């Protein structure tokens, strides 16, 4: 009995917790202050006053709740959300250590949310769960569970909020930690449509926090971080794992709809060096216009089959060979899309060539800017993240090559498996951290 | 086949040597020096290239030609002048268009210029690199090679088409580096043209935005951004000391190529015309489209572009934008990218003055103002964007200068 009790104590409560002496939940101590009103906390706990005598079961529940308070755990569900310009990234922690009792107590909509998320890999028409990225048996805040990675287009945001409303999400009284521009843009919609208060977090803070966390816990026993060995050699170019021990300083290049470049000297000491508006959104937007494709996957598919040298004007097209004086090889691109001012050339290239040229142009531009920042900031390690690199080996290899080649081996390009999800992970961590502050 | 007239003036003696190569010039130079030492003469050595005087810059998209038309020809000289030289002079100066695509930028003509002891007008001519074969054919037809002039040429095409010049027109090119010529040309023109350099006052205010001259005295250090088909960024520390900091392949060629693809236009002028009528904010995703307002934490105003062409992944938006909007967005994207990289270079190199040249800026006030604005805004007034009237011709001017004052010989 004692053993069972102590196990239960360890596992803690899954429902919302409330301390009878009127102290508000953890959300009240966060700087942001976003939380549901105090009054609402009561209606689910009718009759659970601490001083109410009751069955042993009731006393256990109480003990678990106070234990939970002492452990400062936020109530389930645990989500982290990153609402970007193109995609919403959602991480969801699915507890796997739920006791029978906890399960019994669990409110219906919480259970249904858990079931809906974990038993599907697609949601509606555009939601996708990246199963291959799932982190299993992770321990967070004293609970063990799986971390799921879900994404859907920001265009579908209102449908998502509506779903939250339909599933009565607000009754769960969790704080929804959200980052990305959309946390600000859709704040009111969350409030008015689903009665949900967002705890808004800065996207770059979350990015760094999430990145360091995932690298630390690893990817189901494998390293999260990788690089390419022999990037300049197409035959022998091979992916190799690495870790980010002593990660600082690092140049972090976040390639989403747009690009942010950060010089990170420690977890809390970083600066946004610069950005560029020629990012993943540019690639996709231009591809849709030039080739008639509609999705990122289609665009990449086309790009993989095209030849950009039919579209771009190379140094050798202008010089007849290398531009030796300044070390520019004949194969370097002198003018992206430079051949397209000529009608015969326009008529002779394919959509695949255009897709490839768009990909190469955007990628090389990012690489070039990253290199300049690395030199300026005197940093040798450049970490590339963001969903532009999702299933995009062409770009990752090109970046690896560009960093290596143009810096004559001084710079190293690093990549991370969870690409675009770090902001959402960082938001989740803020949810859990806030509770540690108590 | 190149020929150079080398005049040695010794007191009461004028001796002329005709040299065929630059190494011969160097040899003659040595002989003269020894003579002077031996005979204690004071020597004036005048090196004069034979007419016609051309400088040529064969770029990725355009060939730029500068031609010096002498106005101080004596009756005797005129009588001696060979027929084809006269006909070349007449052809170039009495037309402002050549064939279907050649153009003389009359408004850029420099009149009454004194070069190498001669007075005349400097003419600025351009035609597409695609039409070089036509130009070569013309050179052949006019027996240009019989004039035995050195043709000083720079740009990538000087290397790429060297063989064609030889075989098609029997002409030998004296190849020069494009960036050496660029800098030389910029410094020269600025020294003879008082109002060559200018900037924009109030670039962000369309009502009050006005061009103001900028005297480029003590120009160093200078960041020179050459926007042609592609872009080169040069940090210039002194007349003979510069380095190519970096480059970008997203240049004028990208703007024109993308515009042709996206809008169906065929020329630079058409593309600019469309761009002037479009609205890029329908095509681009702005910070406010993502944040609902400013991204205050990092000082990004809501109207800043977060993702160029970012709205175009949406079918509805694609269907709602016009060709003009697309042309505008292409212009803005390329220009702002150049501006952004420029700023980083200026920061890296600790330089505050940036001069933008190159034919991307020809008749392209939109880009110039955008660059002026971007430099000013993002650097909080630290950087100044400067422009030069002769935009894309400096390489050709530098090549002409090399003909007249060869750096090897002096």
Interface residues (C-beta under 8 A of the other chain):
Chain A: X84 X85 X86 X155 X180 X181 X182 X184 X185 X186 X187 X202 X204 X257 X258 X272 X274 X275 X276 X277 X278 X279 X280 X281 X282 X284 X285 X286 X288 X289 X290 X294 X311 X312 X313 X315 X317 X318 X319 X320 X321 X323 X325 X326 X328 X332 X333 X334 X335 X336 X337 X338 X339 X340 X341 X342 X343 X346 X354 X361 X364 X365 X368 X369 X372 X373 X375 X376
Chain B: X59 X60 X61 X130 X155 X156 X157 X159 X160 X161 X162 X177 X179 X229 X230 X244 X246 X247 X248 X249 X250 X251 X252 X253 X254 X256 X257 X258 X260 X261 X262 X266 X283 X284 X285 X287 X289 X290 X291 X292 X293 X295 X297 X298 X300 X304 X305 X306 X307 X308 X309 X310 X311 X312 X313 X314 X315 X318 X326 X333 X336 X337 X340 X341 X344 X345 X347 X348
